[in-house]
């Protein structure tokens, strides 16, 4: 996988449908640079097809600058490798080594990179955990916010100078609250102080009168700041502050957004790597677009690197696709890389802006996050083909005993297989959509009207390899409407003959609807008649193969 973030100067979006492998790819980066990997990090669910023989393997190449480790030279590339060793169907050991130290070195684990490199991983699905600054039971800091606050406390020279004074003042204030003033009278002690003294006396007796002193106080200096929390005063109210984790996930997401911006603004010398897991979670689409433009793009403009997973077309820039990585899932191979290009397409630009806004942008999410796309002429075609695909699937599973609810299976067949049907509203836009699908390597099938009665025309047009050759042929020369011939040839040439089906002359002709009113209600009634036949002219073998419909589907 090639990220080239510095070259493209854009945030990198990892996209794909569910189970395509987006999180796995982000985890590979996280494990390679950011998070400790131990024997209990993985279990059988992390092995492909839950087979112990399919060992997970991570190898990440990276370069750093200004890390302050004498083993790692600036701007030189190193590899971090994670290998899992299996014995008796269980994980025996995990090696996590960086070749800058050497595999046999006691410094093989990437502690220096992990502790010193300014890397921030934020999972927006667990947004409340990301604002918790407390340590885990192992004494580790898991949240990006906790790690950053810990770093600030330990590196701030001004705070170091005030440390002893702070500790003395806190200690004196605590004693005053618990013990009162200098007066040590019994009745002046608090109930809490009396309780603590009883604990000490009992503990002393339990230890066979061994002297001991119990101090009930605050955590260590560095940990005090990790026990603190952010509080919010609504509408400027600074007297009634509410802990941030009491708010909803959307509100917290915007708070995290502000924290990320603050980190970027204060880390002017150290350029950071930000890893985000679906930052659009809990955000309205307007805020999604705001987050992309203001935060993600804002970070890269300041020189930081950003890699994130997303399901939202609001979180990408379709007029600058260099920062998009698209993944798909293959049953045999697992996750496969379908798109990772750092050059711009020559067919998606502002010259196509009108077509983009009218017909592409509303369907962009379906296109980018689908495995296959079917393009149809218009809304009536969409209705008809949804209906006939449903009937085709039902017909092919009617004898299957494995499918309990056959109607729902047929109704959701396209959804389950990540196939979208999109109306293209015209051959010019259809051509642009086909190019878009090809650019992102999305399988595409187009269904469109021929707009002519000549059933032999399609076969005749296929023989021409170039547009110039086609225009020299009789089909074009003798045509009354030459643009129709040109449009049809362009579609055949761009899609390939196995990925296009023409309705001759038009959809209504093929389904036997004789009225010329394009009335959707009447067409719906017509295709639901008992004697309605799904013919080869309407539903070709090519389409059936594209959809993967067969007796075992």
C-alpha positions as CSV (number, residue, x, y, z in Angstrom):
1,X,0.0,0.0,0.0
2,X,1.4,3.4,-1.0
3,X,0.4,6.4,1.1
4,X,2.7,9.1,-0.2
5,X,1.0,11.6,2.2
6,X,3.8,14.2,1.9
7,X,3.8,14.0,-1.9
8,X,0.0,14.4,-2.4
9,X,-0.4,16.8,0.6
10,X,-3.9,15.5,1.3
11,X,-5.4,13.4,4.0
12,X,-5.6,9.7,3.0
13,X,-9.0,8.1,3.1
14,X,-9.4,4.3,3.3
15,X,-12.8,3.5,1.8
16,X,-14.8,0.3,1.1
17,X,-17.9,-1.5,2.1
18,X,-18.3,-3.4,5.4
19,X,-15.8,-6.2,5.9
20,X,-13.6,-4.9,3.1
21,X,-10.7,-4.6,5.5
22,X,-10.5,-0.9,6.3
23,X,-10.0,-1.3,10.0
24,X,-7.4,-4.1,9.5
25,X,-5.3,-1.8,7.3
26,X,-5.5,1.0,9.9
27,X,-4.7,-1.5,12.7
28,X,-1.6,-2.6,10.7
29,X,-0.3,0.9,10.9
30,X,-1.3,1.3,14.5
31,X,0.4,-2.0,15.5
32,X,3.4,-1.1,13.4
33,X,4.1,2.3,15.0
34,X,1.8,3.1,17.8
35,X,0.5,0.3,20.0
36,X,2.3,-2.5,21.9
37,X,1.7,-6.0,20.4
38,X,1.6,-8.9,22.9
39,X,0.4,-12.5,22.9
40,X,-3.0,-11.4,24.1
41,X,-3.4,-8.8,21.4
42,X,-4.8,-11.4,18.9
43,X,-7.0,-14.5,19.1
44,X,-8.4,-16.9,16.6
45,X,-10.9,-14.3,15.2
46,X,-7.9,-12.3,13.9
47,X,-6.8,-15.3,11.7
48,X,-8.3,-15.4,8.1
49,X,-11.3,-17.8,8.1
50,X,-10.4,-18.5,11.8
51,X,-7.7,-20.9,10.7
52,X,-4.6,-21.1,12.8
53,X,-2.6,-21.8,9.6
54,X,-3.4,-18.3,8.3
55,X,-0.9,-16.3,10.4
56,X,-1.4,-12.5,10.5
57,X,1.8,-10.7,9.4
58,X,2.5,-7.0,9.6
59,X,5.4,-5.2,7.8
60,X,5.5,-1.4,7.8
61,X,8.1,0.8,6.2
62,X,8.5,4.3,7.7
63,X,10.9,7.2,8.1
64,X,11.1,9.7,11.0
65,X,12.6,13.0,11.6
66,X,13.8,14.5,14.9
67,X,12.8,11.4,17.0
68,X,15.9,11.8,19.3
69,X,16.9,8.1,19.1
70,X,20.6,7.5,18.2
71,X,19.6,4.2,16.6
72,X,17.2,5.9,14.1
73,X,18.6,8.3,11.5
74,X,16.4,11.2,10.2
75,X,14.7,10.6,6.9
76,X,16.0,7.1,6.5
77,X,13.6,4.3,5.9
78,X,13.2,1.4,8.4
79,X,10.9,-1.6,8.6
80,X,8.9,-2.7,11.6
81,X,7.8,-6.4,11.4
82,X,5.3,-8.3,13.6
83,X,5.4,-12.1,13.4
84,X,3.1,-14.4,15.3
85,X,4.3,-17.8,16.4
86,X,1.8,-20.6,16.9
87,X,2.1,-23.8,18.9
88,X,-0.7,-26.3,19.6
89,X,-3.4,-24.0,18.1
90,X,-2.5,-21.1,20.4
91,X,-0.3,-18.1,20.2
92,X,3.0,-18.9,21.7
93,X,4.8,-15.7,21.1
94,X,4.8,-12.4,19.2
95,X,7.9,-10.7,17.8
96,X,7.6,-7.0,17.3
97,X,10.9,-5.8,15.9
98,X,12.3,-2.8,14.1
99,X,15.3,-3.4,11.8
100,X,17.0,-0.2,13.1
101,X,17.8,-2.2,16.3
102,X,18.4,-5.6,14.8
103,X,16.2,-8.6,15.4
104,X,18.5,-10.1,18.1
105,X,18.8,-6.8,20.0
106,X,17.2,-6.4,23.4
107,X,15.9,-3.2,21.9
108,X,14.0,-5.1,19.2
109,X,10.6,-3.8,20.4
110,X,9.8,-0.4,19.1
111,X,9.7,1.4,22.4
112,X,11.5,4.5,21.3
113,X,9.2,4.9,18.3
114,X,6.1,4.2,20.3
115,X,7.0,6.5,23.2
116,X,8.6,9.4,21.3
117,X,6.9,9.6,17.9
118,X,4.0,12.0,17.8
119,X,1.3,9.5,16.7
120,X,-2.3,9.8,17.6
121,X,-4.9,7.0,17.1
122,X,-8.5,7.9,17.6
123,X,-11.4,5.5,17.3
124,X,-14.6,7.6,17.0
125,X,-16.8,4.5,17.6
126,X,-15.5,4.6,21.2
127,X,-15.5,8.3,21.5
128,X,-16.0,8.5,25.3
129,X,-12.9,6.3,25.8
130,X,-10.9,8.8,23.7
131,X,-11.5,11.6,26.3
132,X,-10.6,9.4,29.3
133,X,-7.2,10.3,30.5
134,X,-6.9,7.6,33.2
135,X,-4.5,4.7,33.0
136,X,-5.4,1.1,32.4
137,X,-4.9,-1.6,35.0
138,X,-1.5,-2.2,33.4
139,X,-0.5,1.4,34.0
140,X,-0.7,2.2,30.3
141,X,-2.3,5.3,28.7
142,X,-4.6,4.2,25.9
143,X,-6.4,7.4,24.8
144,X,-4.7,10.0,22.6
145,X,-5.8,12.8,24.9
146,X,-4.2,11.1,28.0
147,X,-0.9,10.5,26.1
148,X,-0.8,14.1,24.9
149,X,-1.5,15.6,28.4
150,X,1.1,13.2,29.9
151,X,3.6,14.4,27.3
152,X,2.8,18.1,28.0
153,X,3.3,17.7,31.8
154,X,6.6,15.8,31.4
155,X,8.1,18.2,28.9
156,X,6.9,21.6,30.1
157,X,9.9,23.3,31.8
158,X,7.7,25.9,33.5
159,X,5.6,23.2,35.2
160,X,8.8,21.3,36.3
161,X,10.0,24.5,38.1
162,X,6.7,24.8,39.9
163,X,6.4,21.1,40.7
164,X,7.7,21.1,44.3
165,X,5.8,24.2,45.2
166,X,2.6,22.7,43.8
167,X,3.1,19.5,45.8
168,X,3.7,21.4,49.0
169,X,0.6,23.5,48.6
170,X,-1.6,20.5,47.7
171,X,-0.2,18.6,50.7
172,X,-0.9,21.5,53.1
173,X,-4.4,22.1,51.7
174,X,-5.2,18.4,52.1
175,X,-4.1,18.3,55.7
176,X,-6.1,21.4,56.6
177,X,-9.2,19.9,55.2
178,X,-8.7,16.6,56.9
179,X,-7.2,17.7,60.2
180,X,-8.4,21.3,60.6
181,X,-6.0,24.0,61.6
182,X,-3.2,23.6,64.1
183,X,-5.7,22.6,66.7
184,X,-5.5,18.8,67.2
185,X,-8.5,18.4,69.4
186,X,-10.4,15.2,68.8
187,X,-13.7,16.9,68.1
188,X,-12.0,19.1,65.5
189,X,-11.1,16.1,63.3
190,X,-13.2,15.2,60.4
191,X,-15.0,11.8,60.3
192,X,-12.7,10.9,57.3
193,X,-9.6,11.6,59.4
194,X,-10.9,9.5,62.2
195,X,-11.7,6.7,59.8
196,X,-8.1,6.8,58.3
197,X,-6.6,6.7,61.8
198,X,-8.6,3.7,62.8
199,X,-7.4,2.0,59.5
200,X,-3.8,2.7,60.5
201,X,-4.2,1.4,64.1
202,X,-5.9,-1.8,62.9
203,X,-3.3,-2.2,60.1
204,X,-0.5,-1.8,62.7
205,X,-2.1,-4.5,64.9
206,X,-2.6,-6.8,62.0
207,X,1.1,-6.5,61.2
208,X,1.9,-7.5,64.8
209,X,2.5,-3.9,65.9
210,X,4.9,-3.1,63.1
211,X,5.2,0.6,62.7
212,X,3.5,1.9,59.6
213,X,2.2,5.2,58.3
214,X,-0.8,5.6,56.0
215,X,-1.2,8.7,54.0
216,X,-4.5,9.4,52.3
217,X,-3.7,11.9,49.6
218,X,-3.6,12.7,46.0
219,X,-1.8,10.6,43.3
220,X,1.7,11.3,42.2
221,X,2.3,14.7,40.6
222,X,2.3,13.5,37.0
223,X,-0.8,11.4,37.6
224,X,-2.8,14.2,39.1
225,X,-3.3,15.7,35.7
226,X,-4.5,12.4,34.4
227,X,-7.2,12.2,37.1
228,X,-8.5,15.6,36.0
229,X,-11.3,16.0,33.5
230,X,-12.7,18.6,31.2
231,X,-15.9,20.3,32.2
232,X,-18.3,22.3,30.1
233,X,-20.3,25.3,31.1
234,X,-23.3,25.6,28.7
235,X,-24.2,29.1,27.4
236,X,-21.2,30.6,29.1
237,X,-22.2,29.4,32.6
238,X,-18.9,29.2,34.5
239,X,-20.4,28.2,37.9
240,X,-22.3,25.1,36.9
241,X,-19.8,23.0,35.0
242,X,-20.7,19.6,33.6
243,X,-18.2,16.8,32.9
244,X,-17.7,16.3,29.1
245,X,-18.5,12.6,29.3
246,X,-22.0,13.4,30.4
247,X,-22.8,14.7,27.0
248,X,-23.9,12.8,23.9
249,X,-21.5,11.2,21.5
250,X,-22.1,13.9,18.8
251,X,-21.2,16.7,21.2
252,X,-18.1,14.8,22.4
253,X,-17.1,14.2,18.8
254,X,-17.0,18.0,18.2
255,X,-15.0,18.4,21.5
256,X,-12.5,15.8,20.2
257,X,-12.4,17.8,17.0
258,X,-11.3,20.9,18.9
259,X,-8.7,18.9,20.8
260,X,-7.2,17.6,17.6
261,X,-7.1,21.1,16.2
262,X,-5.4,22.3,19.4
263,X,-2.7,19.6,19.1
264,X,-2.0,20.5,15.5
265,X,-1.7,24.2,16.5
266,X,0.7,23.5,19.4
267,X,2.8,20.8,17.7
268,X,4.5,23.3,15.3
269,X,7.9,21.7,15.5
270,X,6.9,18.0,15.7
271,X,4.8,17.0,12.7
272,X,2.3,14.4,13.8
273,X,0.7,11.3,12.3
274,X,-3.1,11.1,13.0
275,X,-4.9,7.8,12.6
276,X,-8.7,8.1,12.7
277,X,-11.3,5.3,12.7
278,X,-14.5,6.6,10.9
279,X,-14.5,10.2,12.2
280,X,-18.0,10.7,10.7
281,X,-19.5,8.6,13.4
282,X,-22.2,10.5,15.4
283,X,-21.8,13.5,13.1
284,X,-24.5,15.0,10.8
285,X,-23.4,15.2,7.2
286,X,-22.8,19.0,7.4
287,X,-20.4,18.4,10.3
288,X,-18.8,15.6,8.4
289,X,-18.0,17.9,5.6
290,X,-16.8,20.5,8.1
291,X,-14.6,18.0,9.8
292,X,-13.1,17.0,6.5
293,X,-12.4,20.5,5.3
294,X,-11.5,22.2,8.5
295,X,-9.8,19.4,10.5
296,X,-8.5,16.7,8.2
297,X,-7.4,19.1,5.4
298,X,-6.3,21.6,8.0
299,X,-4.0,19.1,9.6
300,X,-2.3,18.3,6.3
301,X,-2.0,21.9,5.4
302,X,0.1,22.4,8.6
303,X,2.4,19.6,7.5
304,X,0.8,16.8,9.6
305,X,0.0,13.4,8.1
306,X,-3.6,12.0,8.3
307,X,-4.9,8.5,7.5
308,X,-8.5,7.7,8.2
309,X,-11.3,5.2,7.4
310,X,-14.7,6.4,6.3
311,X,-18.1,5.3,4.9
312,X,-19.0,8.9,4.0
313,X,-18.7,10.6,0.6
314,X,-18.7,13.9,2.6
315,X,-15.3,13.0,3.9
316,X,-13.5,12.9,0.5
317,X,-12.8,15.2,-2.4
318,X,-14.0,13.8,-5.7
319,X,-12.1,16.5,-7.6
320,X,-8.8,15.4,-6.0
321,X,-8.8,11.6,-5.7
322,X,-5.1,11.1,-5.0
323,X,-5.8,10.7,-1.3
324,X,-8.2,7.8,-1.7
325,X,-7.4,4.1,-1.1
326,X,-10.3,1.7,-2.0
327,X,-10.4,-1.8,-0.6
328,X,-12.6,-4.8,-1.5
329,X,-13.1,-8.3,0.0
330,X,-12.3,-11.3,-2.1
331,X,-13.5,-14.7,-0.7
332,X,-10.3,-16.4,-1.7
333,X,-7.7,-13.7,-1.1
334,X,-9.3,-11.7,1.7
335,X,-8.7,-7.9,1.5
336,X,-7.5,-6.7,-1.8
337,X,-6.4,-3.2,-2.9
338,X,-8.6,-2.0,-5.8
339,X,-7.6,1.7,-6.0
340,X,-4.4,3.4,-4.8
341,X,-3.4,6.0,-7.4
342,X,-1.6,9.2,-6.7
343,X,-2.3,10.7,-10.1
344,X,-5.5,12.5,-11.1
345,X,-8.1,11.1,-13.5
346,X,-8.4,13.0,-16.8
347,X,-12.2,12.6,-17.0
348,X,-13.3,14.0,-13.6
349,X,-12.9,17.7,-13.4
350,X,-14.7,21.0,-13.1
351,X,-15.6,20.8,-16.8
352,X,-18.0,18.0,-15.8
353,X,-19.2,19.9,-12.8
354,X,-22.9,20.2,-13.9
355,X,-23.3,16.5,-14.7
356,X,-21.5,15.7,-11.5
357,X,-23.8,17.8,-9.3
358,X,-27.0,16.7,-11.0
359,X,-26.5,13.0,-11.4
360,X,-23.2,11.8,-9.8
361,X,-22.9,13.5,-6.5
362,X,-26.3,12.2,-5.2
363,X,-25.2,8.7,-5.9
364,X,-21.5,9.0,-5.1
365,X,-21.8,7.1,-1.8
366,X,-23.4,4.1,-3.6
367,X,-20.7,4.1,-6.3
368,X,-17.7,4.3,-4.1
369,X,-18.8,1.9,-1.4
370,X,-20.3,-0.8,-3.7
371,X,-18.6,-3.8,-5.2
372,X,-20.6,-3.6,-8.4
373,X,-22.8,-0.9,-10.0
374,X,-25.6,-1.2,-12.5
375,X,-26.4,1.9,-14.5
376,X,-30.0,2.2,-15.9
377,X,-31.6,4.9,-18.0
378,X,-34.0,6.5,-15.6
379,X,-36.5,6.1,-12.7
380,X,-38.8,3.7,-14.6
381,X,-35.9,1.5,-15.5
382,X,-34.8,1.5,-11.9
383,X,-38.2,0.3,-10.8
384,X,-38.5,-2.3,-13.5
385,X,-35.0,-3.8,-13.0
386,X,-35.3,-3.9,-9.2
387,X,-38.5,-5.8,-9.8
388,X,-37.2,-8.3,-12.4
389,X,-34.0,-9.0,-10.4
390,X,-36.2,-9.8,-7.4
391,X,-38.3,-12.2,-9.6
392,X,-35.1,-13.8,-11.1
393,X,-33.6,-14.5,-7.7
394,X,-36.9,-15.9,-6.4
395,X,-37.1,-18.2,-9.3
396,X,-33.6,-19.5,-8.8
397,X,-34.0,-20.2,-5.1
398,X,-37.6,-21.6,-5.1
399,X,-36.4,-25.2,-4.5
400,X,-33.7,-24.2,-2.0
401,X,-34.2,-25.6,1.5
402,X,-31.3,-23.5,3.0
403,X,-33.1,-20.2,2.7
404,X,-35.9,-19.7,5.2
405,X,-37.4,-16.4,4.1
406,X,-37.0,-16.4,0.3
407,X,-39.0,-13.2,-0.3
408,X,-36.6,-11.2,2.0
409,X,-33.6,-12.9,0.5
410,X,-34.6,-11.9,-3.0
411,X,-35.5,-8.4,-1.9
412,X,-32.1,-7.8,-0.2
413,X,-30.0,-9.8,-2.8
414,X,-28.4,-6.6,-4.2
415,X,-27.8,-5.1,-0.8
416,X,-26.1,-8.3,0.5
417,X,-23.8,-8.5,-2.5
418,X,-22.9,-4.8,-2.4
419,X,-24.5,-4.1,-5.8
420,X,-26.1,-0.7,-6.4
421,X,-28.5,0.3,-9.2
422,X,-28.2,3.9,-10.2
423,X,-30.1,5.9,-12.9
424,X,-27.8,7.8,-15.2
425,X,-30.4,10.1,-16.8
426,X,-28.7,10.3,-20.1
427,X,-26.0,8.7,-22.2
428,X,-23.5,11.6,-21.7
429,X,-23.7,11.2,-17.9
430,X,-23.7,7.4,-18.3
431,X,-20.3,7.7,-20.1
432,X,-18.9,9.8,-17.3
433,X,-20.2,7.3,-14.7
434,X,-18.6,4.4,-16.6
435,X,-15.3,6.2,-16.6
436,X,-15.6,7.0,-12.9
437,X,-16.3,3.3,-12.1
438,X,-13.4,2.2,-14.3
439,X,-11.1,4.7,-12.6
440,X,-11.9,3.3,-9.2
441,X,-11.9,-0.2,-10.6
442,X,-15.5,-0.9,-9.7
443,X,-17.3,-3.5,-11.8
444,X,-19.9,-1.7,-13.8
445,X,-22.8,-2.9,-16.1
446,X,-24.9,-0.4,-18.1
447,X,-28.5,-0.9,-19.3
448,X,-29.7,1.8,-21.7
449,X,-32.1,2.4,-24.5
450,X,-30.9,2.0,-28.1
451,X,-33.3,4.7,-29.2
452,X,-33.5,3.0,-32.6
453,X,-35.4,-0.1,-33.9
454,X,-32.5,-1.8,-35.6
455,X,-31.7,-4.9,-33.6
456,X,-28.6,-5.6,-35.7
457,X,-27.1,-2.2,-35.0
458,X,-25.3,-3.1,-31.8
459,X,-23.4,-5.9,-33.4
460,X,-22.5,-3.7,-36.3
461,X,-21.1,-1.0,-34.0
462,X,-19.0,-3.4,-32.1
463,X,-16.7,-4.0,-35.0
464,X,-15.3,-0.5,-35.1
465,X,-12.2,0.0,-32.9
466,X,-12.1,3.8,-33.1
467,X,-14.6,6.6,-33.3
468,X,-13.0,7.7,-36.6
469,X,-13.5,4.3,-38.1
470,X,-17.1,4.2,-36.9
471,X,-17.9,7.6,-38.6
472,X,-16.6,6.2,-41.9
473,X,-19.1,3.3,-41.7
474,X,-22.5,3.2,-43.4
475,X,-24.3,2.9,-40.0
476,X,-23.2,6.4,-39.2
477,X,-23.2,7.9,-42.7
478,X,-26.8,6.7,-43.4
479,X,-28.1,7.6,-39.9
480,X,-30.8,10.3,-39.6
481,X,-29.7,11.1,-36.1
482,X,-25.9,10.7,-36.0
483,X,-25.5,11.8,-32.3
484,X,-27.5,8.7,-31.3
485,X,-25.1,6.4,-33.2
486,X,-22.1,8.2,-31.7
487,X,-23.5,8.0,-28.1
488,X,-24.2,4.3,-28.5
489,X,-20.8,3.5,-29.9
490,X,-19.1,5.5,-27.1
491,X,-21.0,3.5,-24.5
492,X,-20.1,0.2,-26.1
493,X,-16.5,1.2,-26.5
494,X,-16.1,2.5,-22.9
495,X,-18.0,-0.3,-21.1
496,X,-17.0,-3.3,-23.2
497,X,-19.5,-5.5,-25.0
498,X,-19.9,-7.9,-22.1
499,X,-20.9,-5.1,-19.7
500,X,-23.7,-3.4,-21.7
501,X,-27.3,-4.3,-22.6
502,X,-29.5,-2.2,-24.9
503,X,-33.3,-2.2,-24.7
504,X,-34.5,-1.9,-28.3
505,X,-36.0,0.5,-29.0
506,X,-36.6,1.5,-25.4
507,X,-37.6,-0.1,-22.1
508,X,-41.3,0.3,-22.7
509,X,-41.0,-1.5,-26.0
510,X,-39.2,-4.5,-24.4
511,X,-41.7,-4.9,-21.5
512,X,-44.7,-4.6,-23.9
513,X,-46.0,-1.3,-22.4
514,X,-47.8,0.2,-25.4
515,X,-48.7,3.6,-24.0
516,X,-46.3,6.5,-24.5
517,X,-46.9,8.3,-21.2
518,X,-44.0,6.8,-19.1
519,X,-46.5,6.7,-16.2
520,X,-44.7,4.9,-13.4
521,X,-47.9,3.7,-11.7
522,X,-49.2,2.2,-14.9
523,X,-45.8,0.6,-15.7
524,X,-45.8,-0.9,-12.2
525,X,-49.2,-2.4,-12.7
526,X,-48.1,-3.7,-16.1
527,X,-45.0,-5.6,-14.8
528,X,-47.0,-7.1,-11.9
529,X,-49.5,-8.8,-14.2
530,X,-49.5,-12.6,-13.9
531,X,-48.7,-13.0,-17.6
532,X,-45.7,-10.7,-17.6
533,X,-42.7,-12.4,-19.0
534,X,-39.0,-11.6,-18.3
535,X,-37.5,-12.1,-21.7
536,X,-33.9,-12.2,-22.9
537,X,-34.5,-8.8,-24.5
538,X,-35.1,-7.3,-21.1
539,X,-32.8,-9.4,-18.9
540,X,-29.8,-10.8,-20.8
541,X,-27.5,-13.7,-19.8
542,X,-24.7,-11.1,-19.5
543,X,-26.6,-9.3,-16.7
544,X,-27.4,-12.6,-15.0
545,X,-23.7,-13.4,-15.0
546,X,-22.8,-9.9,-13.7
547,X,-25.2,-10.3,-10.9
548,X,-24.0,-13.8,-10.0
549,X,-27.5,-15.2,-10.1
550,X,-27.7,-18.9,-10.6
551,X,-29.5,-21.9,-9.1
552,X,-27.2,-21.8,-6.0
553,X,-27.3,-18.0,-5.5
